[in-house]
């Protein structure tokens, strides 16, 4: 959806399609009709923005075949859909039965990651609406933190330098954003500033994921101010929220329902006790409060005695809209299929309804901040 700020500038709000298990071109087209069009119709929107996730084989096919790129653009337009941003974090198989650490592979030391991201940039350049100011691609924050050393950082830096050079040669302005995440080489705002200062380029910046920011117990106002002071562009924002619990001992049974096998659910206490997955936290005696990297639907109240990091979501959006130039916002709740059964959609219509409700909630949040 296209919104307008107080100065009349366009702000793009999309939902991320990495919630759908599409691994080939036909799968991408199918998800448009199964989910994106019903979401647009439920919202009453003339045009719906999609943060497309294209698995590496699809991105390669599109990059190699101009006629296929043209077809995808036409298929989007015919359905009242548009794309200004791609999610280039997962490489492929993001909805496999078990993902966990595989989502960080290949990392930025591997030439496959560079090739994939350049493929995405080529594809996005053709998908961008003619009047779009620029495109954006979010990517992983270099790598999982282990193993990591100076040599691996040098390899990653060389590839990011090559990426920046490739983006500079592109036909449309496209920026790539490192997305800090708990447990990764770059997980905090300070680490993002340090990493991007080493590969300074107008084509590279940061993607602020508000659930990740919450899990790091970072103050969103301070985080946005740090990025601005360092001259780091906020290229994209993931509009998301984490689970939060004040007293883990009183909530272990409820929390156990979120300890599912597909994704990592990094857990952090306010006292900086760190667990790479929720089962490890549940086996500990770490006191609360905790925040858990489980993207909870934006509009839905979490199951008592849990809550969500909604305060970080609201304060983060306000800070980003007033203290950054970011105009690409993407609702990224990829966890619908692994929610506890009582909260999980049971069919395509239920998922479309949930995504539409999230986007309506986000649209209301923006309207309250003067962006509508």
C-alpha positions in Angstrom: 0.0 0.0 0.0 1.1 3.5 -0.7 0.7 6.0 2.2 1.6 9.7 2.4 3.5 11.5 5.1 2.7 15.1 6.2 5.0 16.4 3.4 3.2 14.3 0.7 6.1 11.9 0.3 5.2 8.3 -0.5 5.7 5.6 2.2 5.4 2.0 1.0 3.8 -0.6 3.3 4.0 -4.2 2.2 3.7 -7.7 3.5 6.6 -10.2 3.1 5.9 -13.3 1.1 8.5 -15.5 2.9 5.5 -16.8 4.9 4.6 -18.8 1.7 6.5 -21.9 0.7 7.2 -21.0 -3.0 10.4 -22.5 -4.4 9.8 -22.0 -8.2 8.2 -19.5 -10.6 4.9 -21.3 -10.7 4.8 -21.3 -6.9 5.4 -17.6 -6.8 2.5 -17.0 -9.3 0.2 -19.3 -7.3 0.7 -17.5 -4.0 -0.4 -14.2 -5.7 -3.8 -15.7 -6.4 -4.1 -17.8 -3.2 -3.0 -15.0 -0.8 -2.0 -11.6 -2.1 -5.1 -10.9 -4.1 -7.5 -11.9 -1.3 -5.4 -9.8 1.1 -5.7 -6.8 -1.2 -9.5 -7.3 -1.5 -10.0 -7.6 2.2 -8.1 -4.3 2.7 -10.1 -2.5 0.0 -6.8 -1.4 -1.5 -6.4 -0.5 -5.2 -2.7 -1.6 -5.1 -1.1 -3.9 -2.5 2.6 -3.9 -1.9 4.5 -7.2 -1.6 7.9 -7.7 -0.1 8.7 -10.6 -2.4 10.8 -13.5 -1.3 12.3 -15.2 -4.3 14.3 -18.4 -3.5 17.7 -18.6 -5.1 16.7 -20.9 -8.0 13.8 -18.6 -8.9 16.0 -15.5 -8.7 18.5 -17.1 -11.0 15.9 -18.1 -13.5 14.5 -14.6 -13.5 17.9 -13.0 -13.8 18.8 -15.2 -16.8 15.5 -14.7 -18.6 14.3 -11.2 -19.4 11.0 -12.5 -20.8 10.3 -14.2 -17.4 11.0 -10.9 -15.5 8.6 -9.1 -17.9 6.0 -11.8 -17.3 6.3 -11.5 -13.5 5.9 -7.7 -13.7 2.8 -8.1 -15.9 1.3 -10.8 -13.6 1.8 -8.5 -10.5 0.3 -5.5 -12.3 -2.7 -7.4 -13.5 -3.6 -8.3 -9.9 -3.2 -4.9 -8.5 0.2 -5.8 -6.8 3.5 -4.0 -6.8 7.0 -4.6 -5.4 9.6 -2.1 -4.3 11.4 -4.4 -1.8 12.7 -7.9 -1.8 13.6 -10.1 1.2 17.0 -11.5 0.4 17.7 -13.0 3.8 16.6 -16.6 3.4 18.4 -18.3 0.4 15.9 -21.1 -0.1 13.7 -23.7 1.6 12.6 -21.1 4.3 9.5 -23.1 5.0 11.2 -26.5 5.2 10.3 -28.7 8.2 13.6 -27.6 9.9 15.3 -24.4 9.1 17.1 -23.2 12.3 20.8 -22.2 11.5 20.4 -23.1 7.8 18.7 -19.7 7.2 22.2 -18.1 7.6 23.7 -20.1 4.8 25.3 -19.3 2.5 26.6 -16.4 4.4 28.5 -13.3 3.1 31.8 -15.2 2.9 30.3 -17.4 0.2 30.2 -16.3 -3.4 26.7 -17.8 -3.7 25.4 -15.1 -1.4 26.8 -12.3 -3.6 25.4 -14.0 -6.8 22.0 -14.3 -5.2 21.9 -10.7 -4.1 23.0 -9.4 -7.5 20.4 -11.6 -9.1 17.7 -10.1 -6.9 18.9 -6.5 -7.7 18.6 -7.2 -11.4 15.1 -8.7 -11.0 14.0 -5.8 -8.7 15.2 -3.2 -11.2 12.6 -4.5 -13.7 9.8 -5.1 -11.1 10.0 -1.6 -9.7 7.1 0.7 -10.6 8.1 3.4 -13.0 7.5 6.1 -10.4 9.2 4.4 -7.5 12.1 6.4 -6.2 14.3 3.3 -5.4 14.2 -0.3 -4.5 15.5 -2.2 -1.4 16.8 -5.7 -0.5 17.2 -6.9 3.0 20.0 -9.5 3.7 21.5 -11.4 6.5 23.9 -9.6 8.9 27.1 -11.2 7.5 26.8 -14.6 9.2 25.9 -16.5 12.3 28.5 -15.5 14.9 30.4 -18.8 14.9 32.8 -19.4 13.3 34.0 -15.9 12.7 37.4 -14.3 12.5 39.4 -11.6 10.8 39.9 -13.7 7.7 36.2 -14.4 7.3 35.4 -10.7 7.8 37.8 -9.8 5.1 36.1 -12.2 2.7 32.7 -10.8 3.6 34.0 -7.2 3.1 35.4 -8.0 -0.3 32.0 -9.4 -1.4 30.1 -6.4 0.0 32.5 -4.1 -1.9 31.8 -6.1 -5.1 28.0 -5.9 -4.3 28.2 -2.1 -3.9 30.0 -1.8 -7.3 27.4 -4.0 -8.9 24.6 -1.9 -7.5 26.3 1.3 -8.7 26.1 -0.1 -12.3 22.4 -0.9 -12.1 19.8 0.8 -14.2 17.6 1.7 -11.2 18.7 2.9 -7.7 18.6 -0.1 -5.4 20.1 -0.4 -1.9 20.9 -3.5 0.1 20.4 -3.5 3.9 22.1 -5.7 6.5 19.4 -6.9 9.0 20.8 -7.2 12.6 19.6 -10.3 14.3 20.3 -11.9 17.7 23.1 -14.5 17.6 24.6 -13.2 14.4 27.9 -11.4 13.7 25.9 -8.2 13.5 23.1 -8.3 16.1 23.1 -4.8 17.6 22.9 -1.2 16.3 26.4 -0.5 17.4 27.7 -3.6 15.5 25.7 -2.5 12.4 27.4 0.9 12.5 30.8 -0.7 12.9 30.3 -3.2 10.0 28.9 -0.6 7.6 31.6 1.9 8.4 34.1 -0.7 7.0 32.2 -1.0 3.7 30.9 2.5 3.4 28.7 2.9 0.3 25.6 4.9 -0.6 24.2 1.6 -1.8 24.4 -0.2 1.6 22.6 0.4 4.8 20.6 -1.3 7.5 17.2 -3.0 7.8 15.7 -2.4 11.2 13.7 -5.4 12.3 11.6 -4.2 15.3 11.3 -7.7 16.7 15.1 -8.2 16.6 15.6 -4.8 18.1 13.3 -5.7 21.0 15.0 -9.0 21.6 18.3 -7.1 22.0 16.6 -4.9 24.6 17.6 -1.8 22.6 15.7 1.4 23.0 14.3 2.1 19.6 14.7 5.9 19.9 18.3 5.6 20.8 18.9 3.0 18.1 17.5 5.3 15.4 19.5 8.2 16.7 22.7 6.2 16.6 22.2 5.3 13.0 21.4 8.8 12.0 24.5 10.2 13.9 26.7 7.6 12.2 25.3 8.5 8.7 24.0 4.9 8.3 20.9 4.8 6.1 17.8 3.0 7.3 17.0 1.4 4.0 14.1 -0.8 5.1 12.1 -1.6 8.2 10.6 -5.0 9.2 7.4 -4.2 11.1 7.4 -7.0 13.6 7.1 -7.7 17.2 8.5 -10.4 19.5 7.0 -12.4 22.3 7.6 -11.1 25.9 7.1 -12.7 29.3 7.5 -11.1 32.7 7.7 -14.2 34.8 9.0 -17.3 32.8 8.4 -19.6 35.7 4.7 -18.8 35.6 4.5 -19.2 31.8 6.6 -22.3 31.0 3.7 -24.4 29.8 2.5 -21.6 27.5 6.0 -20.9 26.3 6.6 -24.5 25.5 3.9 -24.3 22.8 6.1 -21.8 20.9 9.2 -24.0 21.1 8.6 -25.5 17.7 11.2 -27.3 15.5 11.3 -25.1 12.3 12.9 -21.8 13.3 15.4 -20.5 15.9 13.7 -18.5 18.6 16.6 -16.6 20.2 15.7 -15.6 23.8 17.2 -12.8 25.8 16.6 -11.6 29.3 16.7 -8.0 30.4 19.8 -9.0 32.4 21.5 -10.0 29.1 21.3 -13.7 29.6 21.4 -15.2 26.1 20.0 -18.4 24.6 20.1 -19.4 21.0 16.8 -21.1 21.1 13.7 -21.2 23.3 14.2 -24.8 24.6 17.6 -23.8 26.0 15.9 -20.9 27.9 13.1 -23.1 29.2 15.7 -25.5 30.6 17.4 -22.6 32.5 16.5 -20.8 35.6 17.2 -17.4 34.1 14.8 -14.8 35.6 12.5 -12.6 33.6 11.6 -10.6 31.8 12.4 -12.4 28.6 11.9 -11.5 25.0 11.7 -14.2 22.4 12.4 -14.0 18.7 9.1 -15.3 17.6 7.3 -12.9 15.2 3.8 -12.6 16.7 0.9 -11.4 14.6 0.8 -7.6 15.0 -3.0 -7.4 15.7 -3.4 -10.4 17.9 -3.1 -10.3 21.7 -0.6 -13.0 22.8 -1.8 -15.8 25.0 -1.9 -14.9 28.7 0.5 -14.8 30.5 2.5 -13.7 27.5 2.6 -10.3 25.9 4.3 -8.8 22.9 7.0 -6.1 22.3 4.3 -3.7 21.1 5.8 -0.8 22.9 9.0 -1.2 20.9 6.9 -1.5 17.7 5.0 1.8 18.4 8.0 3.7 19.6 10.2 2.4 16.8 7.8 3.4 14.1 7.5 6.9 15.6 11.3 7.3 15.7 11.8 5.9 12.2 9.2 8.1 10.7 10.5 11.3 12.4 14.3 10.7 12.5 15.1 8.7 9.4 14.4 8.9 5.6 13.2 5.3 5.4 10.2 4.8 3.1 10.0 1.0 2.8 8.1 -0.8 5.6 7.4 -4.5 5.4 5.2 -6.6 7.8 7.2 -9.8 8.2 5.2 -12.4 10.2 6.5 -15.7 8.7 5.5 -17.8 11.7 1.8 -18.2 11.0 2.2 -21.9 10.3 4.1 -22.6 13.5 1.9 -20.8 16.0 0.2 -22.9 18.7 -2.6 -24.8 17.0 -5.3 -22.7 18.6 -3.9 -19.5 17.0 -2.9 -21.0 13.7 -4.9 -20.5 10.4 -6.4 -23.7 9.2 -6.7 -22.8 5.5 -5.7 -20.3 2.8 -8.6 -18.0 3.6 -7.7 -17.9 7.3 -4.1 -17.0 6.5 -5.2 -14.3 4.0 -7.5 -12.9 6.7 -4.7 -12.9 9.3 -2.3 -11.1 6.9 -4.9 -8.5 6.0 -5.7 -7.9 9.7 -2.0 -7.3 10.3 -1.7 -4.8 7.5 -4.8 -3.0 8.7 -3.3 -2.8 12.1 -0.1 -1.4 10.7 -2.0 1.0 8.5 -3.8 2.3 11.7 -0.4 2.7 13.5 0.9 4.8 10.6 -2.3 6.9 10.5 -1.9 7.7 14.2 1.6 9.0 13.3 0.3 11.2 10.5 1.1 8.9 7.6 -2.0 7.8 5.7 
